[in-house]
């Protein structure tokens, strides 16, 4: 509408603005997948949220899959960021203005109402963008910020049926309690008592590959293991490399930095070779068959590179699957576009895996926590 007064908007989180635009584009008929949304967030963070042209071209490069999508992209972009209906004004050579304010700036959003053109002001959520970034690509400052995010994770142990029954409002009739109540009433009929089987936390076993091929992710994976171990849940943690190392005790410390230092002191094969089959065999022979793996949820963190014969890894995974309640394999390359499980170790292990999930970002760790809790 021409002549309309400018509209002053309250600040919005940039992840909501950008993701909302991507979903509006999907509703308009452009094939925008979840991977493209994540790539769009990463590209927008890379070019800088204060660069309107960069945000515009980042979306064109990541959200459009064919030349037929370009005109629809421009229409939705103008409608979403330009505060106009699509098609109410001619297509422009320059993208509409988008104002992104960083987290360090103070609240100056009220000045937008005095501008001649409509703008969308958003406060840049670096944390939300960081959640979807690949850990291997982060710098030292970003890794320090990521380390603080592990305190926000709330791991929960999966549940298993208990042997004893507990009082309940529904379920099976509790004959003993019902009879005792009638005896207390001198034989007069009384309320019927019910019972059901209770639940107990199920053990979780974490096997973390700390070999050279996993060195970019080992620190974050051990921080995730510390998040589990420090909660007091029934969790056991081991590292896998050229040998197997039990690191539950050092990871029980409350402070994550001290826990990781203590863990590094007891792991002799950090960033070395990979012998997954030998490590799994040592775990099953010494701990697994004695009860640690029986009925447990076992989570293996590895990219699947194996120095030994893949058939040996397949045999140990078969033994592990026969003991465990559920086997989850976390591969940091699983969440990357174009990945295919072609490594010999992964090919040998896949028939014995219940859940094959990604483990390359904080968002992937949050999904893993839910997978383990629901196992």
N, C-alpha and C positions, 0 to 999 in steps of 0.2 A: 504494500500500500504506500503510495506516494504521499508525502506530507505528514505521515504519522510521527508522533513524538518518539525519540529514542527510548529504548527499553533498558533499564538498569537491572542487572541480574546479580544475584548473590554468587559468591565463588562456589565452583563445583570441583570435585576431585577430578584430576585430568584422566585417571583411569576410567571413571564413569563416563566422561565426555567422549574419549576416544573409543572405548568399547561400545558405548551407545551408538556412535556413528557407524562402527563396523556392523552392528546388528541391524541398524536401519538400512545399511547397504545390502545386507542379506535379505531383508524383507522386500527390498526393491527388485530382487531377482538375481543379484550377483552371488556366485558360489563362494561365500566367505566361510572357511572352516575355522575350527578352534586353533589349528596350527598357524593359519594366516593371521588370526587375531593376536597371537602371542608374538609372531614375527613383526607385526605392525607396532606393537608396544615397544619392542626392542629397537626397531628402526627409528621410531619417534624419539626415544631416549638418546639414541646415538647422534642424530642430527641436532638435537637440542630443542626443547619445548618452546624456547623463546624465538624460534625461527619459523614464522608462519609458512613460508614457501617450502621449507624443509619438511614440515609436518604434512603439507599437501602432497609433495612428491613421494614421501615415504609411504603414504597410503596408496598412491597410484601404483607404486612398485611392488607392494606386498599384498594388496587386497584384490587387485584386478588380475585375472588370468588370461584374458584375451582382449583384442582391440575392441570387440563389441561391448565390453564393460566400461570403456572410458567415458562415453557420453553419459551413461547412467551414473557413473561415479561423480562427475562434475555436478550433475543435477542434485544428487543427494548431499554432496558436500556443501553446495550453495544453500540448500534448505536447512541443513543441520547447523552449520556455522554462521550463515548469513542471516538467520532469523526471517527467511522468506519462504514462501511456498515454492516448490520446484516449478520452474517454467514461468514465473511471474516477471522475470527480467532476462534479457539476452545473456547468452553465455559469455563470460569474461575470460580474458587471457590470463589475468592474475587471480589467484585464489582469494576468497574472502579473508578478511583479517581475523586472526585468532590470537588472542593475548593470553599467554601462559605466565603466571607469576610463580616464582620458585618458593620453596618452603622457608627460605631465609628472609623473604620480604614481608613487610608488615601489611596490614589490611588496608589497601588503597583501592579496593574494588568499587567504592562508591563514586569515584571520579568517572566511571564509564558512562554515567547518565548524561554528562555534558558533552560527549563526543558527537560529531555529525553522523558517523556510521555506527551501526550496531556491531558490538563485539561480544565475544564470550570470554570471560575471565575465569581462569581455573588455577588452582594452586597445585603445583607440580608434586605428585606423590612419587618420590624416588623409591620409596620402600615397595610400592606396588609393582613398579617396573622391575626392581631388583629381584622380586620373588620369582619372576619368570625367566631371569637370565641364566644362561649356562654357567655353572660354577667355574669351569675351566677357563672361561674368558674374562673373569673378574680380576681387577687390579687389587693391590694391597688394601687400599682404603675401602673398596667395596666389599672385600672379604671380611674386614673388621666389622662393617655394618651388618653383613650377613650373619656373622657369629652372634651378634646380639639378638637376631630374630629367632634363634633356636629356643630362647627362653619363652617364646610365645606358643611353642608346640605343647600340646597336652596329650601325651601318649596314654592309651588305655589298653589294658590287658584283655585279650579275648576271654570269654567265659566258657566253662565246661560244667556239665551237671555234677552236683555233689552227691555223695552217697546217702546223706541224711536228708530227711524231709523237713520242711519248715511250715509253720502255720500259714494258712492262706484263706482268702475269701472264696476261692473256688478251687476245683481240682478233685482229688479223690477223698473219700470219707476217711477221717482220722478216727478209727474205731476206738482206740484207747482213750483219747481225750473225750470222745462222746460218751463212752461208758463211765468214765470217772465223773463227768458232769451229772449223769443220771444218778449215780450212787450218792453224790453230794446232795441231790434233791430227794433222797430217800425213795428212789425208784420212779419218781415222776418224770414224764418226758421233758426234755430240755433241748436247747439249740444243738444242731448238728455241727460238729467241728470238721473242718476241711484241711487238707495238707497238699503240698506239692514239693517236688524235688528242688532244692536250692541250687545255686550255682557258685562256683569258685573260680578265681582267676587261673587261666591256663598259662603255662610257662612259654616264654618267648626266647628263642636262641638266635643270636645275631652272629653271622660269620662274615667278617669284613676282609675283603681282598686289599692288601696294602702293597702289592707288587708295583713295579715300575710303570706298567701301563695304566695303573689306577692312581698314580701319585697326585694328579690334579684334583682328584675327588676324595682322597683318603682323609684329609683333615676334616672336611664337612661330614663324611660318613661316620667318623669317630665322634664328632660332636653330636650327631644324631643318636649314636649308641649311648653316649653319656647322658643325653636327655632321657632315654629309657632307663638306664641303670640308676640314675640319681633319684628317680621317683619312688624307689622302693618296691617296684613291681617284681614279680618272679622272672627276672631276665638274666641270661648268661651271654657274655660277649667273648668272641674269639677273633683273632686275626689270622689271615691266611696269606702265605707267601711261599717261600721255600720250606716253611715248617708251620706248625700250628702253635699259637700262643694264647693262653687263657688270660684275658685282661679285665675280667669283671671287677676284681678288687680295686685296682687303681681307678677305674671309671666310677666307682661308688662315691668318690669325693664330690662335695657340693660345688666347689669352684671349678668351672669347666677348663680354665687355663691350666690349673694345677693338675687336673685329672689327665689332660692330654700330655703334659710333660711327664707325668708318672707313667703313662701308658707307653710313651716313646722310650722310656728307660728300660722297659721289659721286653720290647719287641726287637729282636736282633736282625730281622730280615726286611726292614723298612726299605721300600723302593728297590727290591731285588727281583728275583725271578718269580715264576708262577708255577706252582705244582698243586693245583686244586685237588686232583684225585688223591695225592698222598696226604694232603691236609684233611680232607674229608674222611679218609680211612682212619687216620689217627684219632679224629674226633669220635667216630663211630665205635672204634675198638676200645677206647679208654673211657669215654663219657656217654656216648649215645646209647649203646646197648645196655648200660647199667641203669638207665632210666631218664637221663637228661633229655633225650630226644623223643622218648615215648609219649605220644599224645601232645607234643609241643608244636608250636608254630615256628618253623625254622626259616629264617630269612637269610639268603645268600646275596651279598653285595659283590658283584664281579662283572667284568666285561667279557668273560668267557675265554680269554687267551690262556692256553694250556701248553706247557712244555712236554708233558707226558702224553702217552697215547690217549686219544679221545675215548676209546672203548673203556679204559680204566675209569675215567670220570663218569661215564654212563653207568657203569656197574656200581660205583659208590653212591650215585644219585638214586639208583634203584633201591639200594639198601636203606638210604635215608628216607625215601618215600614210604617204605614199608613200616618204618617206626613212627614217623611224624604224623601229626594230625593234618598239617597242611604245609606245603613247601612253597615259599615265595622267592623268586629270583629278581633282584633289582639290578638293572643294567643301565649305567649312565648314558649310553648311546641310544637306548630304546626310545627316548623322547625326541630325537633329532630327525628332521625331515630326510627321507630317503634311506633310513636305516633298514637293513635286512639282517636277520639272525643267520649269518653264513659262517661265523667262526666255528671251528670244529668242536670246541668245547660246548658252545651253546647248542649246536645241533645234537650233540650226544646227550645233553641234559634236558632238553625241551620235553621229551616224552614223560619225564618224571617230575614236572613242575606244574603246580596248580595255578599260580599267578605269575605272569611275566610282565613286570611294570618298569616304568622309567625311574631314574634316580639322578637327574642332572641339575635340578633346581629346587628352591625352597617350596615352590608350588607342588612339585612332584613328591617331595618329602611329606607334605600335608596329605596328599592323596594316599601315600603309603601308610601313614598312621591310621587312616580309616580302613584300609585293606586289612591291616593286622588286627585292628580292633574287632572287625566283623568276621574274622576267620573262624 
